[in-house]
């Protein structure tokens, strides 16, 4: 990808700070803030690997009374900085990769709006151009709800936009999401770092698989993903 193409798109990481994230998601295990920081660093690492310009907007920098207002204001700050396209991501999608971000950028450069659907009805990634952005309609989207994807479909239909949907991913929104993550990803750098934060040892993970996994099949946990939280 050439330098000119790179300057057309910037990444916006929109997130609460770790302490607020722990409180909002009701994580009560020891070192939960450290686990949140691990997830945040993962998002930052994947964004930086793309070599695209990166903006971050954490809670203290956000302005607005609602989530939609805060995200819209952050997005507009990137547009006014001279970028035609913005990729918005959050801090809680362990499956996010630089490859997905670059794929999203290619779709943006081809004139498409991009959505990364999370399994709970939200989104873990939004790719939007200056021309496709409409503040009033953006604010009317069903932010922080399981209806977010459906409201995006209405936005896309109203604006007559072409759209690219990326692979669905799971967000880490509850303690149960951590166990599900360990069930499927017990190896790899990210899993090892989170395991250290949670004091999970091999024997305990095995016990989780034997004892708790059947319970997880009985208890229905939402399997959705949510939208992204700015600093430069």
Sine and cosine of phi, psi and omega as CSV:
sin_phi,cos_phi,sin_psi,cos_psi,sin_omega,cos_omega
0.00,0.00,0.75,-0.66,-0.05,-1.00
-0.98,0.20,0.23,-0.97,-0.04,-1.00
-0.89,0.46,-0.63,0.78,-0.02,-1.00
-0.88,0.47,-0.69,0.72,0.02,-1.00
-0.89,0.45,-0.66,0.75,-0.02,-1.00
-0.87,0.50,-0.63,0.77,-0.06,-1.00
-0.96,0.27,-0.17,0.99,0.06,-1.00
-0.97,0.22,-0.41,0.91,-0.10,-0.99
-0.82,-0.57,0.67,-0.74,0.14,-0.99
-0.81,-0.59,0.44,-0.90,0.08,-1.00
-0.99,-0.17,0.70,-0.72,0.07,-1.00
-0.90,-0.44,0.91,-0.42,0.12,-0.99
-1.00,-0.05,0.91,-0.40,-0.08,-1.00
-0.92,-0.39,0.89,-0.45,-0.18,-0.98
-0.42,-0.91,0.45,-0.90,0.24,-0.97
-0.95,0.30,0.33,-0.95,0.16,-0.99
-0.97,0.25,0.31,-0.95,-0.13,-0.99
-0.81,0.58,-0.68,0.73,-0.03,-1.00
-0.89,0.46,-0.69,0.72,0.02,-1.00
-0.92,0.38,-0.56,0.83,0.02,-1.00
-0.90,0.43,-0.68,0.73,0.02,-1.00
-0.88,0.47,-0.69,0.73,0.00,-1.00
-0.91,0.41,-0.71,0.70,-0.05,-1.00
-0.90,0.44,-0.59,0.81,-0.07,-1.00
-0.99,-0.12,0.03,1.00,0.09,-1.00
0.85,0.53,0.66,0.75,0.12,-0.99
-0.98,0.21,0.81,-0.59,-0.07,-1.00
-0.86,-0.51,0.02,1.00,-0.01,-1.00
-0.97,0.24,0.36,-0.93,0.01,-1.00
-0.88,0.48,0.58,-0.81,0.04,-1.00
0.88,0.47,0.49,0.87,-0.01,-1.00
-0.90,0.43,-0.59,0.81,0.04,-1.00
-0.90,0.45,-0.60,0.80,0.02,-1.00
-0.92,0.40,-0.62,0.78,0.05,-1.00
-0.88,0.47,-0.66,0.75,0.03,-1.00
-0.90,0.44,-0.64,0.77,0.03,-1.00
-0.90,0.45,-0.61,0.79,0.04,-1.00
-0.87,0.49,-0.71,0.71,0.02,-1.00
-0.90,0.43,-0.66,0.75,0.02,-1.00
-0.89,0.46,-0.70,0.72,0.01,-1.00
-0.89,0.45,-0.55,0.83,0.05,-1.00
-0.88,0.47,-0.73,0.68,0.02,-1.00
-0.88,0.48,-0.69,0.73,0.02,-1.00
-0.89,0.45,-0.67,0.74,-0.01,-1.00
-0.88,0.47,-0.72,0.69,-0.02,-1.00
-0.91,0.42,-0.63,0.78,0.02,-1.00
-0.90,0.44,-0.69,0.72,-0.04,-1.00
-0.93,0.37,-0.50,0.86,0.01,-1.00
-0.90,0.43,-0.40,0.92,0.01,-1.00
-0.96,0.28,-0.33,0.94,-0.08,-1.00
0.94,0.33,0.15,0.99,0.08,-1.00
-0.98,0.18,0.47,-0.88,0.07,-1.00
-0.85,0.53,0.65,-0.76,-0.08,-1.00
-0.85,-0.53,0.79,-0.61,0.15,-0.99
-0.92,-0.39,0.60,-0.80,0.10,-1.00
-0.82,-0.57,0.61,-0.79,0.00,-1.00
-0.69,-0.72,0.98,-0.20,0.03,-1.00
-1.00,-0.09,0.14,-0.99,-0.12,-0.99
-0.73,0.68,-0.74,0.67,-0.06,-1.00
-0.89,0.46,-0.41,0.91,-0.02,-1.00
-1.00,-0.01,-0.17,0.98,-0.09,-1.00
-0.98,0.17,0.61,-0.79,-0.02,-1.00
-0.78,-0.63,0.74,-0.67,0.00,-1.00
0.67,-0.74,0.36,-0.93,-0.06,-1.00
-1.00,0.05,-0.41,0.91,-0.02,-1.00
-0.83,-0.55,0.25,-0.97,0.04,-1.00
-0.84,0.54,-0.72,0.70,-0.02,-1.00
-0.87,0.50,-0.66,0.75,0.02,-1.00
-0.91,0.42,-0.68,0.73,-0.02,-1.00
-0.90,0.44,-0.68,0.73,0.00,-1.00
-0.93,0.36,-0.67,0.75,0.02,-1.00
-0.87,0.50,-0.69,0.73,-0.01,-1.00
-0.90,0.43,-0.64,0.77,0.03,-1.00
-0.91,0.41,-0.68,0.73,0.01,-1.00
-0.88,0.48,-0.69,0.72,-0.01,-1.00
-0.91,0.41,-0.50,0.86,0.06,-1.00
-0.89,0.45,-0.64,0.77,0.02,-1.00
-0.93,0.36,-0.68,0.74,0.04,-1.00
-0.86,0.51,-0.70,0.71,-0.03,-1.00
-0.95,0.32,-0.21,0.98,0.09,-1.00
-0.99,0.15,-0.06,1.00,0.12,-0.99
0.93,-0.36,0.13,0.99,-0.03,-1.00
-0.99,-0.16,0.64,-0.77,0.00,-1.00
-1.00,0.06,-0.43,0.90,-0.04,-1.00
-0.77,-0.64,0.56,-0.83,0.05,-1.00
-0.73,-0.69,0.72,-0.69,0.16,-0.99
-0.97,-0.24,0.91,-0.42,-0.02,-1.00
-0.99,-0.16,0.78,-0.62,0.04,-1.00
-0.75,-0.67,0.24,-0.97,0.05,-1.00
-0.92,-0.40,-0.36,-0.93,-0.15,-0.99
-0.87,-0.49,0.18,0.98,-0.18,-0.98
-0.73,-0.69,0.46,0.89,0.01,-1.00
-0.90,-0.43,1.00,-0.08,-0.03,-1.00
-0.90,0.44,-0.32,0.95,0.02,-1.00
-1.00,0.09,-0.09,1.00,0.01,-1.00
-0.90,0.44,0.68,-0.73,-0.01,-1.00
-0.69,-0.72,0.34,-0.94,0.06,-1.00
-0.89,0.45,-0.53,0.85,0.03,-1.00
-0.88,0.47,-0.68,0.73,0.05,-1.00
-0.90,0.44,-0.65,0.76,0.00,-1.00
-0.90,0.43,-0.66,0.75,0.02,-1.00
-0.93,0.36,-0.60,0.80,0.08,-1.00
-0.89,0.46,-0.68,0.73,0.03,-1.00
-0.89,0.46,-0.64,0.77,0.00,-1.00
-0.90,0.43,-0.64,0.77,0.03,-1.00
-0.88,0.48,-0.64,0.76,0.03,-1.00
-0.91,0.41,-0.65,0.76,0.05,-1.00
-0.87,0.49,-0.71,0.70,-0.01,-1.00
-0.91,0.41,-0.38,0.92,0.04,-1.00
-1.00,0.02,0.10,0.99,0.07,-1.00
1.00,0.01,0.33,0.94,-0.03,-1.00
-0.97,-0.25,0.51,-0.86,0.23,-0.97
-0.99,0.12,0.58,-0.82,-0.08,-1.00
-0.84,-0.54,0.73,-0.69,0.10,-0.99
-0.81,-0.58,0.72,-0.70,0.17,-0.99
-0.96,-0.27,0.98,-0.20,-0.09,-1.00
-0.97,0.26,0.71,-0.71,0.13,-0.99
-1.00,-0.09,0.36,-0.93,-0.17,-0.99
-0.96,0.27,-0.07,1.00,0.00,-1.00
-0.97,-0.23,0.15,0.99,0.00,-1.00
0.99,-0.16,-0.13,0.99,0.06,-1.00
-1.00,-0.06,-0.33,-0.94,0.04,-1.00
-0.70,-0.72,0.58,-0.81,0.07,-1.00
-0.98,-0.20,-0.17,0.99,-0.01,-1.00
-0.49,-0.87,0.66,-0.75,0.13,-0.99
-0.79,-0.61,0.80,-0.60,0.11,-0.99
-0.90,-0.43,0.90,-0.43,-0.11,-0.99
-0.64,-0.77,0.60,-0.80,0.02,-1.00
-0.99,-0.11,0.27,-0.96,0.05,-1.00
-0.86,0.52,-0.64,0.77,-0.03,-1.00
-0.94,0.35,-0.49,0.87,-0.02,-1.00
-1.00,0.05,-0.17,0.99,-0.08,-1.00
-1.00,0.10,0.80,-0.60,0.07,-1.00
-0.77,-0.64,0.94,-0.35,-0.14,-0.99
-0.84,0.54,-0.73,0.69,-0.06,-1.00
-0.88,0.47,-0.72,0.70,0.02,-1.00
-0.93,0.37,-0.57,0.82,0.04,-1.00
-0.88,0.48,-0.68,0.73,0.00,-1.00
-0.93,0.38,-0.44,0.90,-0.04,-1.00
-0.99,0.12,-0.11,0.99,0.05,-1.00
-0.89,0.46,0.46,-0.89,-0.07,-1.00
-0.99,0.11,0.94,0.33,-0.06,-1.00
-0.88,0.47,0.54,-0.84,0.06,-1.00
0.83,0.56,0.63,0.78,0.06,-1.00
-0.60,-0.80,0.27,-0.96,0.02,-1.00
-0.96,0.27,-0.08,1.00,0.02,-1.00
-1.00,-0.10,0.12,0.99,-0.10,-1.00
-0.88,0.47,-0.72,0.69,-0.01,-1.00
-0.86,0.51,-0.68,0.74,0.00,-1.00
-0.89,0.46,-0.64,0.77,0.00,-1.00
-0.94,0.34,-0.51,0.86,0.09,-1.00
-0.91,0.41,-0.62,0.78,0.03,-1.00
-0.88,0.48,-0.62,0.79,0.06,-1.00
-0.91,0.41,-0.68,0.73,0.04,-1.00
-0.84,0.54,-0.74,0.67,-0.03,-1.00
-0.89,0.46,-0.67,0.75,0.00,-1.00
-0.92,0.40,-0.70,0.71,-0.01,-1.00
-0.89,0.46,-0.62,0.79,-0.04,-1.00
-1.00,0.01,-0.10,1.00,-0.02,-1.00
0.82,0.57,0.80,0.60,-0.06,-1.00
-0.98,-0.18,0.54,-0.84,0.19,-0.98
-0.99,0.14,0.59,-0.81,-0.09,-1.00
-0.71,-0.70,0.59,-0.81,0.15,-0.99
-0.91,-0.41,0.80,-0.60,0.05,-1.00
-0.97,-0.25,0.82,-0.58,0.04,-1.00
-0.99,0.13,0.04,-1.00,0.05,-1.00
-0.89,0.46,0.59,-0.81,0.07,-1.00
-0.95,0.32,0.63,-0.78,0.02,-1.00
-0.75,-0.66,0.29,-0.96,0.04,-1.00
-0.98,-0.20,0.71,-0.70,0.12,-0.99
-1.00,-0.02,0.43,-0.90,0.11,-0.99
-1.00,-0.07,1.00,-0.07,-0.05,-1.00
-0.93,-0.36,-0.31,0.95,-0.03,-1.00
-0.65,-0.76,0.23,-0.97,0.07,-1.00
-0.87,0.49,-0.58,0.81,0.02,-1.00
-0.88,0.48,-0.55,0.84,0.03,-1.00
-0.89,0.45,-0.56,0.83,0.05,-1.00
-0.89,0.46,-0.71,0.70,-0.02,-1.00
-0.90,0.43,-0.64,0.77,0.05,-1.00
-0.89,0.46,-0.63,0.78,0.02,-1.00
-0.89,0.46,-0.72,0.69,0.00,-1.00
-0.91,0.41,-0.51,0.86,0.02,-1.00
-0.87,0.49,-0.63,0.78,-0.07,-1.00
-0.99,-0.13,-0.42,0.91,-0.07,-1.00
-0.74,-0.67,0.99,0.14,0.01,-1.00
-1.00,-0.08,-0.04,1.00,0.05,-1.00
-0.82,-0.57,0.17,-0.99,-0.02,-1.00
0.98,-0.19,0.41,-0.91,-0.10,-1.00
-0.87,0.49,-0.71,0.70,-0.04,-1.00
-0.90,0.44,-0.70,0.71,0.01,-1.00
-0.88,0.47,-0.65,0.76,0.00,-1.00
-0.90,0.43,-0.66,0.75,0.00,-1.00
-0.92,0.40,-0.68,0.73,0.03,-1.00
-0.92,0.38,-0.59,0.80,0.03,-1.00
-0.87,0.49,-0.65,0.76,0.03,-1.00
-0.89,0.46,-0.67,0.74,0.01,-1.00
-0.89,0.46,-0.59,0.80,-0.08,-1.00
-1.00,-0.04,0.00,1.00,-0.04,-1.00
0.84,0.54,0.65,0.76,0.02,-1.00
-1.00,-0.02,0.80,-0.59,0.08,-1.00
-0.94,-0.34,0.24,-0.97,-0.10,-1.00
-0.83,0.55,-0.69,0.72,-0.03,-1.00
-0.90,0.44,-0.62,0.79,-0.03,-1.00
-0.94,0.35,-0.65,0.76,0.04,-1.00
-0.87,0.49,-0.63,0.77,0.05,-1.00
-0.89,0.46,-0.66,0.75,0.03,-1.00
-0.90,0.43,-0.61,0.79,0.05,-1.00
-0.86,0.51,-0.71,0.70,-0.02,-1.00
-0.90,0.44,-0.61,0.79,-0.07,-1.00
-0.98,0.19,-0.65,0.76,-0.14,-0.99
-0.99,-0.16,-0.74,0.67,-0.14,-0.99
-1.00,0.08,-0.52,0.85,-0.03,-1.00
-0.85,0.53,-0.70,0.72,0.08,-1.00
-0.86,0.52,-0.58,0.82,0.03,-1.00
-0.92,0.39,-0.60,0.80,0.01,-1.00
-0.90,0.44,-0.47,0.88,0.03,-1.00
-0.96,0.28,-0.46,0.89,-0.01,-1.00
-0.99,0.14,-0.69,0.72,-0.01,-1.00
-0.99,0.10,0.78,-0.63,-0.02,-1.00
-1.00,0.01,0.90,-0.43,0.10,-0.99
-0.96,-0.27,0.62,-0.79,0.05,-1.00
-0.87,0.48,0.71,-0.70,0.02,-1.00
-0.93,-0.36,0.83,0.56,-0.06,-1.00
-0.91,-0.42,0.21,-0.98,0.04,-1.00
-0.84,-0.54,0.39,-0.92,-0.05,-1.00
-0.86,-0.50,0.21,-0.98,-0.02,-1.00
-0.96,0.29,0.23,-0.97,0.03,-1.00
-0.91,0.43,0.03,-1.00,0.17,-0.99
-0.70,-0.71,0.00,0.00,0.00,0.00
0.00,0.00,0.81,-0.59,0.28,-0.96
-0.45,-0.89,0.48,-0.87,-0.08,-1.00
-0.93,-0.37,0.00,0.00,0.00,0.00
